[in-house]
Amino acid sequence: MFYDIFEKLCYVHNVKPNTVTKAIGLSTATATNWKTSMRIPSGETLVKLADYFHCSVDYLLGRAEGPSADLFIKASLFCCLSTTN
């Protein structure tokens, strides 16, 4: 679930996952590791990601709704578009 939310946030912010991980001080391979291993980042990394995307850690973990209605609408649109391709 974490990676799906992370991927949606990247799409909404028009940024690649590897760019995000590099921006917060992690290796560019980190996002791929999250995707393939289905692991959740450390608490410290979750806080950095929440700061980067201006959302809550709870949102990143799927425990809360989106940080804003606009982002939720864009994320929902992403889901619809990704399932039709």
Secondary structure by P-SEA (a helix, b strand, c coil): caaaaaaaaaaaacccaaaaaaaaccccaaaaaaaaacccccaaaaaaaaaaacccccccccccccccaaaaaaaaaaaaaaaac
